Amino acid sequence: MNYNLIPFPLDITPEEALKIVESNFIILSGASMKAVVEHNTETLKDIRNLSEQLTYIEHSLKAALDGTLIDSDYNLH
């Protein structure tokens, strides 16, 4: 399924990137509702994975904005 997520340009500020993350959450929310109605479990798994990735990006951006992001945060995996 194509979710039509908004891509992240390389030359944007963390604030702008956070707005893109929020917009992508809205897009995924709509796709999730559609997948629930259609009983499409594979799509729901994909959306869950994408949501987890967006959540990680969101937390990293918020930490960068408030100054609590440390280098070791990138080495969690």
C-alpha positions as CSV (number, residue, x, y, z in Angstrom):
1,M,0.0,0.0,0.0
2,N,1.3,3.5,-0.8
3,Y,0.8,5.9,2.1
4,N,1.9,9.1,0.3
5,L,4.0,10.2,3.3
6,I,5.7,13.6,3.1
7,P,9.4,13.2,2.5
8,F,12.1,14.9,4.6
9,P,14.2,17.4,2.7
10,L,17.8,17.5,3.8
11,D,17.9,21.3,4.3
12,I,15.2,21.9,6.9
13,T,15.2,22.9,10.5
14,P,14.2,20.5,13.3
15,E,11.0,22.6,13.7
16,E,10.1,22.1,10.1
17,A,10.9,18.4,10.3
18,L,8.7,18.0,13.4
19,K,5.8,19.5,11.4
20,I,6.4,16.9,8.7
21,V,6.4,14.1,11.3
22,E,3.1,15.4,12.7
23,S,1.6,15.5,9.1
24,N,2.8,12.0,8.4
25,F,1.1,10.8,11.6
26,I,-2.1,12.2,10.4
27,I,-1.7,10.4,7.0
28,L,-0.9,7.1,8.8
29,S,-3.9,7.6,11.0
30,G,-6.2,7.8,8.0
31,A,-4.5,4.8,6.4
32,S,-4.8,2.8,9.6
33,M,-8.6,3.5,9.8
34,K,-8.9,2.3,6.2
35,A,-6.9,-0.8,6.9
36,V,-9.1,-1.6,9.9
37,V,-12.3,-1.3,7.9
38,E,-10.8,-3.5,5.2
39,H,-9.4,-6.0,7.8
40,N,-6.0,-5.7,6.2
41,T,-3.6,-7.0,8.8
42,E,-0.5,-6.8,6.7
43,T,-1.1,-3.1,6.1
44,L,-1.7,-2.6,9.8
45,K,1.7,-4.2,10.5
46,D,3.4,-1.8,8.0
47,I,1.6,1.2,9.5
48,R,2.6,0.1,13.0
49,N,6.3,-0.1,11.9
50,L,6.2,3.2,10.2
51,S,4.5,4.8,13.3
52,E,7.3,3.4,15.5
53,Q,9.9,4.9,13.2
54,L,8.1,8.3,13.1
55,T,7.9,8.2,16.9
56,Y,11.6,7.7,17.2
57,I,12.2,10.6,14.8
58,E,9.7,12.7,16.7
59,H,11.4,12.0,20.1
60,S,14.9,12.7,18.6
61,L,13.7,16.0,17.1
62,K,12.0,17.1,20.3
63,A,15.2,16.2,22.3
64,A,17.3,18.1,19.8
65,L,15.0,21.2,20.1
66,D,15.1,21.2,23.9
67,G,18.8,20.4,24.2
68,T,18.5,16.9,25.8
69,L,19.7,14.9,22.8
70,I,23.0,13.2,23.5
71,D,25.2,11.4,21.0
72,S,24.6,8.0,22.6
73,D,20.9,8.4,21.8
74,Y,21.8,7.5,18.2
75,N,23.4,4.2,19.3
76,L,20.4,2.5,20.9
77,H,20.2,-0.4,18.5
